[in-house]
Amino acid sequence: MLQVFASSVLLSNHLRKPYLCPQALTPESVAKIGNIELGDFPLLLAPMEDVSDPPFRALCKKYGADMMFTEFISSEGLIRNAAKSTQKLDIYEYERPVGIQVFGAELEPMIESTRIITETNPDLVDINFGCPVKKVVCKGAGAAILQDIPKMVRLTEAVVKATHLPVTVKTRLGWDESSKYIVEVAERLQDVGIQGISIHGRTRSQMYKGEADWTLIAEVKNNPRMHIPVFGNGDIDSPQKAVEYKNRYGVDGVMIGRASIGYPWVFREIKHYHRTGEMLPPPTVDERVDAAAQHLEMSVKWKGERLGVLEMRRHYANYFKGLKNFKQVRTALVEMDSSAEILACLDEVRLNYSDADFVGV
């Protein structure tokens, strides 16, 4: 049973009609998380498990991401000094501002892991209350916390008190269609000290299906009690949509996840379109090869040959999306076990394909 608010508050939430046309930021407005200035329309790289590692973040930063987050880190794993968890603490000066994201379901591990994270000296600590995947939810963490709002508030307050750094939250509209309490949830989290919130426009039950609903994100942003920045997330896959959603829903910025996988240029393209109203040409074959090669080399350096090669495989399809007659090459790239072989194959791509070989890009 969901642990929620007083019945009168919930009833008002059910009766509330979604609305659009909020006041967008003026050009002079600057989004700030604590003392971190992010500009008038910041683009945030979403934390993504097995994706938003230092090699990938380096490319996203290069192409315009204003704020980035690590892959989420288990509070339990961190206090046990688990190798996978501690490695995710790696951040670099060129990434700043960068946040370290933590998830967990129990008070003491969240407090202790926050202290460990603070010693790493990121720019902020982010709490994951939005991950919908079963392995996280079945432990009572991630989006599972949306079933117990008082606990969500207690965990958040404890994290805020455990660090001098700004604390932000990433979450969803609610657990399911009948529990979209995000407007009240955002208020309560702000009341216990968070300094920014990113909201994915789906419930946990939706996972990543259907269309993201930004109307409730707009309600959070336009709640007169809210004074922290509100970032929208979900379905931003083009410069046009990013700017349209900024103007329609009035968010302080957008968080981009899946659209950046194998395509870090999405940040550059959105910034250019926001500034000029014009679309940049897509990246050339040379740019794509250079980015894929750089990504691979950094992955191998950071993770080692075997894991670096293995975890790069998910990116090649997007790096070369739209390239005619590429299926056989893509298959070869994901079957090769040696980074040297892959780099040689990428050099062949540079020689054998031209920008004219792209279709529908």
C-alpha positions in Angstrom: 0.0 0.0 0.0 1.3 3.4 -0.9 2.5 5.6 1.9 1.3 9.1 0.8 -0.2 12.3 2.0 -3.3 13.5 3.7 -6.5 12.5 1.8 -7.4 16.0 1.0 -4.1 16.7 -0.7 -4.4 13.5 -2.7 -7.9 14.3 -3.8 -6.8 17.7 -5.0 -4.0 16.0 -7.0 -6.5 13.7 -8.7 -8.8 16.5 -9.6 -6.1 18.8 -10.8 -6.2 19.4 -14.6 -2.9 19.3 -16.4 -2.0 22.6 -18.0 0.5 24.0 -20.5 1.8 27.5 -21.3 3.9 28.1 -18.3 6.2 31.1 -18.2 9.5 30.1 -19.9 12.8 31.4 -18.7 13.8 34.8 -20.0 17.2 34.9 -21.8 18.7 36.6 -18.8 17.7 33.8 -16.4 20.5 31.5 -15.3 19.7 28.1 -13.8 21.7 27.5 -10.6 22.1 24.4 -8.3 23.4 25.9 -5.1 26.3 28.1 -6.3 26.7 26.1 -9.6 25.7 28.3 -12.5 24.6 26.3 -15.5 23.5 29.0 -18.0 20.1 29.9 -19.3 19.1 26.5 -20.8 21.4 23.8 -19.5 21.7 20.4 -21.0 22.3 17.6 -18.5 23.6 14.2 -19.3 21.4 11.6 -17.6 23.1 9.0 -15.4 22.8 5.7 -17.2 24.1 2.3 -16.0 27.0 0.9 -18.1 26.8 4.0 -20.3 27.6 7.3 -18.6 31.1 6.3 -17.5 34.2 8.6 -17.7 35.0 7.8 -21.4 31.4 8.5 -22.5 31.1 11.6 -20.3 34.3 13.0 -21.8 32.7 13.0 -25.3 29.5 14.5 -24.1 31.4 17.3 -22.3 33.4 17.9 -25.5 30.2 18.3 -27.5 28.3 20.6 -25.0 26.9 18.8 -22.0 26.6 21.4 -19.2 26.2 19.1 -16.3 26.9 15.4 -16.0 26.3 12.6 -13.6 28.1 9.3 -12.9 26.4 6.0 -13.3 24.3 5.3 -10.2 26.2 3.8 -7.3 24.8 1.4 -4.8 25.0 2.7 -1.3 25.3 -0.8 0.0 28.1 -1.6 -2.5 30.0 1.6 -1.6 30.1 1.0 2.1 31.2 -2.6 1.5 34.0 -1.2 -0.8 32.8 -3.3 -3.7 35.1 -2.7 -6.7 32.4 -1.9 -9.2 30.9 0.7 -6.9 34.1 2.4 -5.9 35.3 2.6 -9.5 32.2 4.6 -10.4 33.5 7.3 -8.0 36.2 8.3 -10.6 35.6 11.8 -11.8 38.0 14.2 -13.5 38.5 18.0 -13.4 37.5 18.5 -17.1 34.1 17.0 -16.4 33.0 19.7 -13.9 30.4 20.4 -12.9 29.7 16.7 -12.2 27.5 14.9 -9.8 27.8 11.5 -8.3 24.5 9.6 -8.1 23.7 7.2 -5.3 20.8 4.8 -4.7 19.6 2.8 -1.8 16.7 2.0 0.5 18.2 2.1 4.0 19.0 5.1 6.1 22.5 4.3 7.5 24.0 3.0 4.2 22.7 6.2 2.5 24.3 8.4 5.1 27.6 6.6 5.1 27.8 6.4 1.3 27.1 10.1 1.1 30.0 10.8 3.4 32.2 8.7 1.2 31.0 10.5 -1.9 31.6 13.8 -0.3 35.3 13.0 0.2 35.6 12.3 -3.5 34.7 16.0 -4.0 32.1 16.1 -6.8 30.1 19.3 -7.3 27.0 17.7 -6.0 25.3 14.5 -4.7 22.3 13.2 -6.7 19.8 10.6 -5.3 18.2 8.2 -7.7 14.6 7.7 -6.9 13.7 6.9 -10.5 15.4 3.8 -11.7 12.6 1.4 -12.8 14.6 -1.8 -13.4 13.6 -4.9 -11.4 17.0 -5.6 -9.9 16.9 -2.2 -8.2 13.2 -2.0 -7.4 13.1 -5.4 -5.8 15.6 -4.1 -3.2 13.3 -1.3 -2.3 15.5 1.3 -4.0 15.2 3.6 -7.1 11.6 4.1 -8.2 10.4 1.6 -5.5 10.7 4.5 -3.0 7.8 6.2 -4.8 5.6 3.7 -3.0 6.6 5.2 0.4 6.8 9.0 0.2 7.5 9.6 3.9 10.5 7.2 3.6 11.6 9.1 0.5 11.6 12.3 2.4 13.5 10.8 5.4 16.2 9.4 3.2 16.6 12.7 1.3 16.8 14.7 4.5 19.4 12.4 5.9 21.5 12.7 2.7 21.2 16.5 2.8 22.4 16.6 6.4 25.3 14.2 5.7 27.1 16.5 3.2 28.0 20.1 2.7 27.5 19.7 -1.1 24.3 20.5 -2.9 21.9 17.5 -3.1 19.6 16.9 -6.1 17.1 14.2 -6.9 16.2 12.3 -10.0 12.7 10.7 -9.9 9.5 9.9 -11.9 5.9 11.1 -11.9 4.9 8.3 -9.5 4.8 4.6 -9.0 1.8 4.1 -11.4 -1.0 6.0 -13.0 -3.0 6.3 -9.7 -0.1 7.7 -7.7 1.3 10.6 -9.7 2.1 12.8 -6.6 5.2 14.5 -8.1 3.9 18.1 -7.5 3.6 17.5 -3.7 6.7 15.2 -3.6 8.8 17.9 -5.2 7.7 20.4 -2.6 8.4 18.1 0.3 11.9 17.3 -1.1 12.6 21.0 -1.5 11.5 21.5 2.1 14.1 19.1 3.4 16.9 20.8 1.4 17.4 19.5 -2.1 18.6 22.2 -4.5 17.4 20.8 -7.8 15.2 18.1 -9.2 15.1 16.1 -12.5 11.8 14.5 -13.4 11.3 11.7 -15.9 7.9 12.1 -17.4 6.7 8.5 -16.9 5.7 6.3 -13.9 7.6 3.3 -12.8 4.9 1.0 -14.2 5.4 2.5 -17.6 9.2 1.8 -17.6 10.2 3.5 -20.9 7.0 2.7 -22.8 4.5 5.2 -24.2 5.1 8.9 -24.5 6.6 10.9 -21.6 4.1 13.2 -20.0 5.7 16.6 -19.3 2.5 18.4 -18.1 3.1 17.4 -14.5 6.7 18.4 -14.8 5.4 21.8 -15.9 3.1 21.9 -12.8 6.1 21.3 -10.6 8.1 24.1 -12.3 5.1 26.5 -12.1 4.2 25.7 -8.5 4.6 29.1 -6.8 6.2 27.4 -3.8 9.1 26.0 -5.9 12.3 27.9 -6.1 14.8 25.3 -7.1 15.6 24.4 -10.7 13.4 21.8 -12.4 14.8 19.7 -15.2 12.7 17.7 -17.5 13.6 14.2 -18.8 12.0 11.8 -21.3 11.8 11.6 -25.1 14.1 14.5 -25.9 15.6 13.1 -29.1 16.1 16.2 -31.3 17.0 19.9 -31.1 13.5 20.9 -32.2 11.9 18.9 -29.4 14.3 20.2 -26.8 13.6 23.8 -27.6 9.8 23.2 -28.0 9.6 21.5 -24.6 11.6 24.3 -23.0 9.2 26.9 -24.4 6.0 24.9 -23.8 6.7 23.6 -20.3 9.0 26.3 -18.9 11.6 23.9 -17.5 15.0 25.2 -16.4 16.8 22.7 -18.6 16.5 19.2 -20.0 18.2 16.0 -19.1 19.2 13.8 -22.1 19.7 10.1 -21.8 19.1 7.6 -24.6 19.4 10.1 -27.4 23.1 10.7 -26.5 24.1 7.0 -26.7 26.5 6.8 -29.7 25.5 10.4 -30.5 27.2 12.9 -28.2 26.7 15.6 -30.8 23.1 15.9 -29.7 24.2 18.5 -27.1 26.0 20.6 -29.7 23.0 20.4 -32.0 20.5 21.5 -29.4 22.7 24.4 -28.3 23.1 25.6 -31.8 19.4 25.3 -32.6 18.4 27.1 -29.3 20.8 29.9 -30.2 20.1 30.3 -33.9 16.9 28.4 -34.8 18.9 26.5 -37.4 19.9 22.9 -37.6 23.6 22.0 -37.7 24.6 19.4 -40.4 25.0 16.0 -38.9 28.5 14.8 -38.0 30.6 13.6 -40.9 32.0 10.1 -41.3 35.4 11.3 -40.1 33.8 12.8 -36.9 32.0 9.6 -36.2 35.0 7.5 -36.7 37.1 9.8 -34.5 34.5 9.8 -31.7 34.1 6.0 -31.8 37.8 5.5 -31.8 38.4 7.9 -28.9 35.5 6.3 -27.0 37.0 2.9 -27.4 40.5 3.9 -26.5 39.4 5.7 -23.4 37.2 2.7 -22.4 40.0 0.3 -22.7 42.3 2.5 -20.7 39.7 2.9 -17.9 38.2 -0.6 -17.8 40.9 -2.8 -19.4 40.9 -4.5 -22.8 38.2 -7.1 -22.3 35.6 -5.0 -20.5 36.4 -1.9 -22.5 35.8 -3.7 -25.8 32.7 -5.5 -24.6 30.9 -2.4 -23.2 31.6 -0.4 -26.4 29.5 -2.7 -28.5 26.2 -1.0 -27.6 27.5 2.2 -29.1 28.5 1.4 -32.7 25.0 1.1 -34.2 24.2 4.7 -33.1 27.6 6.1 -34.1 27.0 5.0 -37.6 23.2 5.1 -37.8 22.0 5.8 -41.3 25.1 4.6 -43.1 24.2 2.6 -46.1 25.3 -1.0 -46.4 26.8 -0.9 -42.9 25.3 -4.0 -41.4 28.2 -6.3 -42.2 30.7 -3.9 -40.8 28.6 -3.3 -37.6 28.4 -7.1 -37.1 32.2 -7.3 -37.4 32.7 -4.5 -34.9 30.6 -6.2 -32.2 32.2 -9.6 -32.8 35.8 -8.4 -32.6 37.6 -9.0 -29.2 40.6 -6.9 -29.8 40.7 -3.1 -29.7 43.5 -3.1 -32.3 41.2 -5.0 -34.7 38.4 -2.6 -34.0 40.5 0.5 -34.6 41.7 -1.0 -37.9 38.1 -1.7 -38.9 37.2 1.9 -38.0 40.0 3.1 -40.3 38.5 1.1 -43.1 35.1 2.8 -42.4 36.9 6.1 -42.9 38.4 5.0 -46.2 35.3 3.2 -47.6 32.4 5.4 -46.7 31.6 9.1 -47.4 29.1 11.5 -46.1 27.0 10.9 -49.2 26.4 7.3 -47.9 24.1 8.5 -45.1 20.4 8.0 -45.6 17.7 9.9 -43.7 20.2 11.7 -41.5 
